[in-house]
Amino acid sequence: MTQELSKIINSTSDARLKLPLLAASHFLDGKNRTQISEYLKVSRTSVNSSIQTYLIQGISGLKEKKHTGRPRD
């Protein structure tokens, strides 16, 4: 796990950000995508998406984007 990823993971309480960061962290530690999905109890598709986004865009790509559609009440 890289120092930067571990700092961000430990400092955030947002689960929508923490799961992709954990997936990227485990990937960098050498675990395969199936192992990561089983460990985090999420689909392999979401792990693949998180890792692909991380590899292309870095940590900033994993941060939650603005939601489109009808706003919450």
Secondary structure, 3 states (H helix, E strand, C coil): CCHHHHHHHHHCCCHHHHHHHHHHHHHHCCCCHHHHHHHHCCCHHHHHHHHHHHHHHCHHHHCCCCCCCCCCC
